[in-house]
Structures are given as structure tokens and as C-alpha cells.
Amino acid sequence: DESRRRDAPLVTYDCGRERDPRRIEHALLGSGDEASELLRQSSGGTLFLRRIDDLPTDLQPRLLELIERRDALRSANEHQPVPDVRFIFSSSLSLRLLAAEGLFYEPLHKKISEVALRIPPLREREGDAVFLLEHFLIDFSPDRIVQLSPDA
């Protein structure tokens, strides 16, 4: 709520959903000098890349290049259009381990893991399951009274 991007677009792209590398490349990186549709849609806001570990390995260096070019243009204060997009990445796998095994591009891993947040799975968070269940029951069935047995 305090972010300057709070009213800006939040665009989610699942890197594991599309299997055709050319379509992923076009969606994420665009073509030629034309910005990608995802960058245009998320301009001023946030582009959330789910399952970044599924991004084809030949596209990983190009994504890093896009991020670094954006950072360089910003710091140089040039008069070129700079994608004003905050990137957020998620993975259920350890990118550090994937990079160590050569399955994820190490420089991209270093760049996107500058700030990392580990969210433990629900099974490791005692009490959260009940809270979340009650929250969603209220959100999705506000006019119904639902009671759960202690075993549930």
C-alpha cells in the first residue's frame, strides 16, 4: 500500500506454462527494438515471473541482459525509453542448487537473488492453515456459516 506502484499494473507470467521457446521469447523479450507485450502491460508496475526455473536456459542470459540494460539506462539517465518495471521472480526449487548443477544461468541467479524471500510451505507454518481457511471461507461465502470439526 505504501509503494508508488500500488495502483500500477501487476502482470503475472508463468514461465512453465508455455512450452514453445519462441513464444516465451516473444512474450518476455519482444522482437527487435519492440518491447515485449509483457513489458508494455506492466509498464510502471510489476512483472511477476512465476516458475523462473522453467525459463529455457538459452533465454536466461537474454533476460539478464534486459534487466542489466534497464539498470544501465536508468543509472546513465539517458533519454532512451527505459522499461519502468519492477521484476519479481518465484521458484519452488532452489535456484542456487540449480545454478550449481549448471541447470540455471549463474549470473541471472546472482542478479535476481540480491533480495530473496523464502516463504515456507504451509505444512511448516502451524496455525496458518486454520487462519487461511477461515479467511477464504469468509471471503468466498460471506453469507454462510461454516463450522469445521476439530479434526478437519
KOLTOR-113913 format. One record per atom (N, C-alpha, C): residue number from 1; atom name; x, y, z. Coordinates in steps of 0.001 Angstrom, whole numbers, plus 500000, padded with zeros to 6 digits. Layout:
// residues N
NUM | CA | X | Y | Z .
...
END
This chain:
// residues 152
1 | N | 500803 | 498793 | 500000 .
1 | CA | 500000 | 500000 | 500000 .
1 | C | 500842 | 501266 | 500000 .
2 | N | 502072 | 501179 | 500459 .
2 | CA | 502938 | 502359 | 500522 .
2 | C | 503765 | 502540 | 499249 .
3 | N | 503788 | 501567 | 498380 .
3 | CA | 504601 | 501623 | 497172 .
3 | C | 504052 | 502640 | 496190 .
4 | N | 504935 | 503254 | 495429 .
4 | CA | 504472 | 504156 | 494371 .
4 | C | 503821 | 503365 | 493238 .
5 | N | 503971 | 502053 | 493254 .
5 | CA | 503388 | 501192 | 492225 .
5 | C | 502061 | 500571 | 492669 .
6 | N | 501529 | 500995 | 493801 .
6 | CA | 500334 | 500345 | 494367 .
6 | C | 499134 | 500379 | 493424 .
7 | N | 499002 | 501408 | 492601 .
7 | CA | 497873 | 501498 | 491677 .
7 | C | 498260 | 501095 | 490249 .
8 | N | 499496 | 500638 | 490084 .
8 | CA | 500010 | 500277 | 488761 .
8 | C | 499705 | 498806 | 488467 .
9 | N | 499871 | 498418 | 487227 .
9 | CA | 499548 | 497032 | 486856 .
9 | C | 500457 | 496009 | 487540 .
10 | N | 499876 | 494864 | 487821 .
10 | CA | 500609 | 493689 | 488275 .
10 | C | 500329 | 492604 | 487249 .
11 | N | 501358 | 492253 | 486472 .
11 | CA | 501207 | 491274 | 485397 .
11 | C | 501960 | 490014 | 485795 .
12 | N | 501291 | 488881 | 485695 .
12 | CA | 501903 | 487596 | 486043 .
12 | C | 502118 | 486779 | 484777 .
13 | N | 503306 | 486217 | 484660 .
13 | CA | 503620 | 485323 | 483542 .
13 | C | 504223 | 484056 | 484117 .
14 | N | 503655 | 482918 | 483764 .
14 | CA | 504125 | 481626 | 484239 .
14 | C | 505099 | 481052 | 483214 .
15 | N | 506378 | 481035 | 483561 .
15 | CA | 507414 | 480571 | 482635 .
15 | C | 507299 | 479079 | 482330 .
16 | N | 506571 | 478338 | 483126 .
16 | CA | 506430 | 476911 | 482906 .
16 | C | 505182 | 476521 | 482142 .
17 | N | 504332 | 477482 | 481882 .
17 | CA | 503053 | 477163 | 481226 .
17 | C | 503216 | 476982 | 479717 .
18 | N | 503987 | 477844 | 479112 .
18 | CA | 504205 | 477788 | 477664 .
18 | C | 505409 | 476881 | 477381 .
19 | N | 505299 | 476013 | 476411 .
19 | CA | 506384 | 475087 | 476085 .
19 | C | 507170 | 475493 | 474844 .
20 | N | 506634 | 476390 | 474030 .
20 | CA | 507312 | 476810 | 472807 .
20 | C | 508274 | 477950 | 473137 .
21 | N | 509599 | 477701 | 473059 .
21 | CA | 510580 | 478741 | 473418 .
21 | C | 510430 | 480038 | 472616 .
22 | N | 510005 | 479933 | 471349 .
22 | CA | 509830 | 481145 | 470536 .
22 | C | 508711 | 482029 | 471075 .
23 | N | 507646 | 481393 | 471541 .
23 | CA | 506528 | 482164 | 472107 .
23 | C | 506922 | 482800 | 473435 .
24 | N | 507694 | 482062 | 474240 .
24 | CA | 508183 | 482616 | 475504 .
24 | C | 509089 | 483809 | 475220 .
25 | N | 509994 | 483633 | 474260 .
25 | CA | 510917 | 484715 | 473890 .
25 | C | 510151 | 485950 | 473442 .
26 | N | 509173 | 485767 | 472599 .
26 | CA | 508401 | 486908 | 472103 .
26 | C | 507619 | 487579 | 473239 .
27 | N | 506993 | 486774 | 474097 .
27 | CA | 506195 | 487336 | 475195 .
27 | C | 507058 | 488096 | 476181 .
28 | N | 508214 | 487544 | 476501 .
28 | CA | 509051 | 488108 | 477554 .
28 | C | 510050 | 489139 | 477049 .
29 | N | 510639 | 488873 | 475877 .
29 | CA | 511732 | 489721 | 475403 .
29 | C | 511371 | 490589 | 474209 .
30 | N | 510246 | 490339 | 473595 .
30 | CA | 509854 | 491135 | 472438 .
30 | C | 510617 | 490708 | 471205 .
31 | N | 510613 | 491565 | 470198 .
31 | CA | 511347 | 491268 | 468970 .
31 | C | 511972 | 492543 | 468453 .
32 | N | 513238 | 492459 | 468075 .
32 | CA | 513951 | 493632 | 467582 .
32 | C | 513975 | 494734 | 468615 .
33 | N | 513627 | 495950 | 468192 .
33 | CA | 513592 | 497093 | 469099 .
33 | C | 512241 | 497236 | 469800 .
34 | N | 511318 | 496371 | 469463 .
34 | CA | 509967 | 496445 | 470039 .
34 | C | 509947 | 495764 | 471404 .
35 | N | 509485 | 496494 | 472412 .
35 | CA | 509381 | 495932 | 473760 .
35 | C | 508361 | 494805 | 473767 .
36 | N | 508523 | 493894 | 474671 .
36 | CA | 507594 | 492772 | 474746 .
36 | C | 506224 | 493253 | 475231 .
37 | N | 505237 | 492454 | 474910 .
37 | CA | 503871 | 492755 | 475357 .
37 | C | 503810 | 492780 | 476883 .
38 | N | 504536 | 491871 | 477526 .
38 | CA | 504543 | 491828 | 478995 .
38 | C | 505121 | 493111 | 479581 .
39 | N | 506200 | 493631 | 478990 .
39 | CA | 506788 | 494880 | 479488 .
39 | C | 505834 | 496044 | 479276 .
40 | N | 505168 | 496059 | 478134 .
40 | CA | 504200 | 497141 | 477878 .
40 | C | 503042 | 497064 | 478866 .
41 | N | 502526 | 495869 | 479094 .
41 | CA | 501386 | 495708 | 480005 .
41 | C | 501745 | 496079 | 481438 .
42 | N | 502963 | 495791 | 481846 .
42 | CA | 503355 | 496022 | 483239 .
42 | C | 504078 | 497344 | 483436 .
43 | N | 504147 | 498182 | 482411 .
43 | CA | 504860 | 499453 | 482494 .
43 | C | 504377 | 500282 | 483686 .
44 | N | 505321 | 500702 | 484493 .
44 | CA | 505009 | 501476 | 485686 .
44 | C | 504653 | 500612 | 486881 .
45 | N | 504508 | 499319 | 486633 .
45 | CA | 504090 | 498405 | 487692 .
45 | C | 505073 | 497270 | 487891 .
46 | N | 504524 | 496073 | 488034 .
46 | CA | 505313 | 494906 | 488395 .
46 | C | 505056 | 493764 | 487430 .
47 | N | 506133 | 493124 | 487013 .
47 | CA | 506046 | 491913 | 486208 .
47 | C | 506501 | 490757 | 487091 .
48 | N | 505572 | 489876 | 487419 .
48 | CA | 505831 | 488735 | 488287 .
48 | C | 506042 | 487509 | 487412 .
49 | N | 507261 | 486974 | 487431 .
49 | CA | 507598 | 485805 | 486636 .
49 | C | 507585 | 484570 | 487532 .
50 | N | 506508 | 483787 | 487408 .
50 | CA | 506366 | 482552 | 488182 .
50 | C | 507218 | 481463 | 487553 .
51 | N | 507668 | 480556 | 488387 .
51 | CA | 508436 | 479382 | 487955 .
51 | C | 509585 | 479779 | 487024 .
52 | N | 510380 | 480741 | 487471 .
52 | CA | 511510 | 481213 | 486672 .
52 | C | 512473 | 480072 | 486358 .
53 | N | 512476 | 479033 | 487180 .
53 | CA | 513340 | 477879 | 486937 .
53 | C | 512955 | 477136 | 485664 .
54 | N | 511740 | 477342 | 485156 .
54 | CA | 511288 | 476711 | 483916 .
54 | C | 511618 | 477534 | 482669 .
55 | N | 512187 | 478719 | 482844 .
55 | CA | 512571 | 479536 | 481687 .
55 | C | 513659 | 478791 | 480917 .
56 | N | 513495 | 478611 | 479599 .
56 | CA | 514519 | 477884 | 478836 .
56 | C | 515906 | 478487 | 479054 .
57 | N | 516900 | 477615 | 479167 .
57 | CA | 518258 | 478064 | 479513 .
57 | C | 518830 | 479037 | 478489 .
58 | N | 518476 | 478909 | 477214 .
58 | CA | 519019 | 479839 | 476221 .
58 | C | 518389 | 481231 | 476334 .
59 | N | 517256 | 481359 | 477022 .
59 | CA | 516632 | 482671 | 477218 .
59 | C | 517087 | 483340 | 478508 .
60 | N | 517667 | 482586 | 479427 .
60 | CA | 518087 | 483151 | 480709 .
60 | C | 519129 | 484253 | 480564 .
61 | N | 520183 | 484088 | 479727 .
61 | CA | 521128 | 485197 | 479551 .
61 | C | 520475 | 486434 | 478933 .
62 | N | 519488 | 486226 | 478077 .
62 | CA | 518809 | 487360 | 477438 .
62 | C | 517944 | 488111 | 478435 .
63 | N | 517330 | 487393 | 479380 .
63 | CA | 516561 | 488063 | 480433 .
63 | C | 517500 | 488884 | 481303 .
64 | N | 518649 | 488320 | 481645 .
64 | CA | 519639 | 489064 | 482430 .
64 | C | 520066 | 490315 | 481673 .
65 | N | 520291 | 490196 | 480386 .
65 | CA | 520682 | 491348 | 479560 .
65 | C | 519605 | 492435 | 479598 .
66 | N | 518343 | 492044 | 479524 .
66 | CA | 517239 | 493003 | 479598 .
66 | C | 517248 | 493733 | 480944 .
67 | N | 517424 | 492985 | 482021 .
67 | CA | 517432 | 493593 | 483358 .
67 | C | 518626 | 494526 | 483506 .
68 | N | 519798 | 494092 | 483056 .
68 | CA | 521003 | 494925 | 483189 .
68 | C | 520938 | 496147 | 482285 .
69 | N | 520370 | 495996 | 481090 .
69 | CA | 520224 | 497150 | 480192 .
69 | C | 519298 | 498187 | 480820 .
70 | N | 518228 | 497714 | 481439 .
70 | CA | 517305 | 498622 | 482128 .
70 | C | 518037 | 499353 | 483249 .
71 | N | 518811 | 498620 | 484035 .
71 | CA | 519549 | 499231 | 485141 .
71 | C | 520582 | 500237 | 484629 .
72 | N | 521288 | 499889 | 483542 .
72 | CA | 522312 | 500779 | 482989 .
72 | C | 521686 | 502054 | 482435 .
73 | N | 520586 | 501928 | 481722 .
73 | CA | 519927 | 503108 | 481161 .
73 | C | 519408 | 504015 | 482266 .
74 | N | 518893 | 503413 | 483325 .
74 | CA | 518411 | 504203 | 484457 .
74 | C | 519536 | 504999 | 485089 .
75 | N | 520667 | 504321 | 485342 .
75 | CA | 521763 | 504998 | 486028 .
75 | C | 522465 | 506005 | 485119 .
76 | N | 522464 | 505774 | 483802 .
76 | CA | 523098 | 506717 | 482877 .
76 | C | 522210 | 507923 | 482620 .
77 | N | 520925 | 507809 | 482979 .
77 | CA | 519959 | 508888 | 482795 .
77 | C | 519891 | 509330 | 481336 .
78 | N | 520001 | 508358 | 480441 .
78 | CA | 519924 | 508659 | 479015 .
78 | C | 518480 | 508953 | 478630 .
79 | N | 518308 | 509499 | 477450 .
79 | CA | 516969 | 509872 | 477003 .
79 | C | 516328 | 508769 | 476166 .
80 | N | 516701 | 507544 | 476448 .
80 | CA | 516082 | 506404 | 475783 .
80 | C | 514959 | 505883 | 476668 .
81 | N | 513936 | 505321 | 476061 .
81 | CA | 512874 | 504767 | 476895 .
81 | C | 513399 | 503603 | 477730 .
82 | N | 513179 | 503680 | 479005 .
82 | CA | 513634 | 502651 | 479932 .
82 | C | 512407 | 501924 | 480463 .
83 | N | 512401 | 500595 | 480366 .
83 | CA | 511243 | 499890 | 480925 .
83 | C | 511140 | 500163 | 482428 .
84 | N | 510091 | 500831 | 482825 .
84 | CA | 509875 | 501120 | 484243 .
84 | C | 509048 | 499987 | 484819 .
85 | N | 509721 | 498891 | 485076 .
85 | CA | 509055 | 497679 | 485540 .
85 | C | 509838 | 497111 | 486710 .
86 | N | 509118 | 496758 | 487765 .
86 | CA | 509735 | 496021 | 488871 .
86 | C | 509532 | 494544 | 488561 .
87 | N | 510615 | 493783 | 488646 .
87 | CA | 510548 | 492345 | 488416 .
87 | C | 510468 | 491622 | 489751 .
88 | N | 509591 | 490635 | 489826 .
88 | CA | 509542 | 489717 | 490957 .
88 | C | 509555 | 488314 | 490362 .
89 | N | 510388 | 487455 | 490935 .
89 | CA | 510554 | 486102 | 490428 .
89 | C | 510175 | 485106 | 491509 .
90 | N | 509625 | 483973 | 491092 .
90 | CA | 509350 | 482920 | 492071 .
90 | C | 509791 | 481577 | 491513 .
91 | N | 510122 | 480707 | 492437 .
91 | CA | 510506 | 479346 | 492098 .
91 | C | 510243 | 478475 | 493310 .
92 | N | 509760 | 477277 | 493072 .
92 | CA | 509599 | 476349 | 494186 .
92 | C | 510858 | 475502 | 494351 .
93 | N | 511800 | 475663 | 493440 .
93 | CA | 513068 | 474948 | 493508 .
93 | C | 514169 | 475905 | 493948 .
94 | N | 515253 | 475371 | 494440 .
94 | CA | 516395 | 476188 | 494844 .
94 | C | 517185 | 476600 | 493609 .
95 | N | 517133 | 477883 | 493270 .
95 | CA | 517901 | 478369 | 492121 .
95 | C | 519395 | 478250 | 492376 .
96 | N | 519784 | 478382 | 493639 .
96 | CA | 521201 | 478245 | 493990 .
96 | C | 521695 | 476850 | 493631 .
97 | N | 520908 | 475820 | 493980 .
97 | CA | 521300 | 474447 | 493653 .
97 | C | 521245 | 474192 | 492147 .
98 | N | 520221 | 474717 | 491490 .
98 | CA | 520129 | 474554 | 490040 .
98 | C | 521320 | 475205 | 489346 .
99 | N | 521702 | 476400 | 489807 .
99 | CA | 522850 | 477091 | 489214 .
99 | C | 524135 | 476297 | 489468 .
100 | N | 524280 | 475748 | 490662 .
100 | CA | 525478 | 474960 | 490989 .
100 | C | 525576 | 473713 | 490109 .
101 | N | 524423 | 473176 | 489709 .
101 | CA | 524401 | 471990 | 488849 .
101 | C | 524440 | 472351 | 487365 .
102 | N | 524498 | 473648 | 487042 .
102 | CA | 524534 | 474074 | 485656 .
102 | C | 523185 | 474059 | 484970 .
103 | N | 522111 | 473980 | 485751 .
103 | CA | 520760 | 473925 | 485186 .
103 | C | 520059 | 475279 | 485182 .
104 | N | 520709 | 476275 | 485757 .
104 | CA | 520184 | 477645 | 485753 .
104 | C | 521375 | 478570 | 485571 .
105 | N | 521195 | 479634 | 484786 .
105 | CA | 522279 | 480552 | 484445 .
105 | C | 522745 | 481300 | 485698 .
106 | N | 523975 | 481002 | 486131 .
106 | CA | 524506 | 481537 | 487394 .
106 | C | 524453 | 483064 | 487474 .
107 | N | 524865 | 483819 | 486439 .
107 | CA | 524773 | 485287 | 486555 .
107 | C | 523341 | 485790 | 486755 .
108 | N | 522373 | 485138 | 486127 .
108 | CA | 520975 | 485532 | 486341 .
108 | C | 520571 | 485211 | 487773 .
109 | N | 520973 | 484063 | 488268 .
109 | CA | 520676 | 483714 | 489655 .
109 | C | 521225 | 484768 | 490604 .
110 | N | 522481 | 485175 | 490396 .
110 | CA | 523085 | 486186 | 491277 .
110 | C | 522311 | 487497 | 491218 .
111 | N | 521896 | 487887 | 490028 .
111 | CA | 521186 | 489159 | 489864 .
111 | C | 519810 | 489127 | 490535 .
112 | N | 519058 | 488071 | 490322 .
112 | CA | 517686 | 488067 | 490835 .
112 | C | 517600 | 487627 | 492292 .
113 | N | 518699 | 487144 | 492849 .
113 | CA | 518644 | 486724 | 494248 .
113 | C | 519287 | 487753 | 495170 .
114 | N | 519481 | 488979 | 494669 .
114 | CA | 520038 | 490045 | 495514 .
114 | C | 519147 | 490268 | 496729 .
115 | N | 517853 | 490163 | 496529 .
115 | CA | 516887 | 490228 | 497623 .
115 | C | 516035 | 488969 | 497486 .
116 | N | 516120 | 488094 | 498472 .
116 | CA | 515380 | 486839 | 498416 .
116 | C | 514492 | 486722 | 499642 .
117 | N | 513330 | 486202 | 499420 .
117 | CA | 512368 | 485985 | 500494 .
117 | C | 511915 | 484540 | 500403 .
118 | N | 512180 | 483781 | 501429 .
118 | CA | 511729 | 482388 | 501467 .
118 | C | 510408 | 482333 | 502213 .
119 | N | 509414 | 481807 | 501558 .
119 | CA | 508117 | 481623 | 502192 .
119 | C | 507981 | 480127 | 502439 .
120 | N | 507989 | 479730 | 503711 .
120 | CA | 507910 | 478294 | 503999 .
120 | C | 506565 | 477721 | 503562 .
121 | N | 506557 | 476444 | 503207 .
121 | CA | 505291 | 475822 | 502832 .
121 | C | 504329 | 475822 | 504014 .
122 | N | 503067 | 475762 | 503718 .
122 | CA | 502017 | 475820 | 504726 .
122 | C | 502192 | 474740 | 505803 .
123 | N | 502682 | 473579 | 505396 .
123 | CA | 502846 | 472489 | 506364 .
123 | C | 503859 | 472844 | 507453 .
124 | N | 504719 | 473846 | 507219 .
124 | CA | 505708 | 474271 | 508210 .
124 | C | 505215 | 475447 | 509049 .
125 | N | 504022 | 475943 | 508785 .
125 | CA | 503533 | 477134 | 509485 .
125 | C | 502313 | 476764 | 510324 .
126 | N | 502565 | 476332 | 511535 .
126 | CA | 501477 | 475915 | 512423 .
126 | C | 500498 | 477069 | 512659 .
127 | N | 499226 | 476755 | 512581 .
127 | CA | 498203 | 477750 | 512854 .
127 | C | 497783 | 478550 | 511628 .
128 | N | 498657 | 478654 | 510636 .
128 | CA | 498310 | 479439 | 509448 .
128 | C | 497194 | 478793 | 508637 .
129 | N | 497166 | 477478 | 508592 .
129 | CA | 496153 | 476794 | 507775 .
129 | C | 494749 | 477139 | 508255 .
130 | N | 494538 | 477116 | 509562 .
130 | CA | 493216 | 477436 | 510109 .
130 | C | 492871 | 478889 | 509803 .
131 | N | 493820 | 479793 | 510020 .
131 | CA | 493589 | 481213 | 509744 .
131 | C | 493230 | 481419 | 508277 .
132 | N | 493994 | 480821 | 507371 .
132 | CA | 493746 | 480993 | 505937 .
132 | C | 492405 | 480392 | 505524 .
133 | N | 492094 | 479229 | 506059 .
133 | CA | 490811 | 478609 | 505743 .
133 | C | 489652 | 479504 | 506171 .
134 | N | 489717 | 480019 | 507383 .
134 | CA | 488662 | 480917 | 507862 .
134 | C | 488585 | 482177 | 507002 .
135 | N | 489718 | 482720 | 506656 .
135 | CA | 489765 | 483928 | 505830 .
135 | C | 489070 | 483697 | 504478 .
136 | N | 489416 | 482596 | 503811 .
136 | CA | 488841 | 482333 | 502495 .
136 | C | 487377 | 481916 | 502581 .
137 | N | 486991 | 481244 | 503637 .
137 | CA | 485575 | 480920 | 503805 .
137 | C | 484752 | 482194 | 503938 .
138 | N | 485257 | 483147 | 504684 .
138 | CA | 484554 | 484424 | 504847 .
138 | C | 484525 | 485182 | 503526 .
139 | N | 485657 | 485207 | 502813 .
139 | CA | 485718 | 485925 | 501536 .
139 | C | 484778 | 485334 | 500488 .
140 | N | 484757 | 484001 | 500390 .
140 | CA | 484014 | 483363 | 499311 .
140 | C | 482593 | 482962 | 499684 .
141 | N | 482293 | 482916 | 500961 .
141 | CA | 480940 | 482573 | 501404 .
141 | C | 480549 | 483464 | 502573 .
142 | N | 480472 | 484779 | 502351 .
142 | CA | 480224 | 485687 | 503469 .
142 | C | 478864 | 485502 | 504140 .
143 | N | 477883 | 484974 | 503413 .
143 | CA | 476553 | 484843 | 503998 .
143 | C | 476251 | 483419 | 504461 .
144 | N | 477258 | 482568 | 504522 .
144 | CA | 477066 | 481199 | 505011 .
144 | C | 477852 | 480999 | 506289 .
145 | N | 477286 | 480293 | 507195 .
145 | CA | 478001 | 479954 | 508423 .
145 | C | 478553 | 478534 | 508251 .
146 | N | 479859 | 478434 | 508345 .
146 | CA | 480519 | 477148 | 508173 .
146 | C | 481285 | 476849 | 509443 .
147 | N | 481086 | 475665 | 509957 .
147 | CA | 481842 | 475252 | 511138 .
147 | C | 482642 | 474020 | 510767 .
148 | N | 483853 | 473999 | 511245 .
148 | CA | 484721 | 472858 | 510989 .
148 | C | 484876 | 472050 | 512268 .
149 | N | 484942 | 470752 | 512087 .
149 | CA | 485199 | 469911 | 513256 .
149 | C | 486665 | 470073 | 513628 .
150 | N | 487023 | 469836 | 514863 .
150 | CA | 488433 | 469946 | 515265 .
150 | C | 489353 | 469043 | 514441 .
151 | N | 488841 | 467894 | 513998 .
151 | CA | 489670 | 467004 | 513183 .
151 | C | 489967 | 467598 | 511802 .
152 | N | 489031 | 468388 | 511296 .
152 | CA | 489236 | 468980 | 509957 .
152 | C | 490400 | 469931 | 510003 .
END
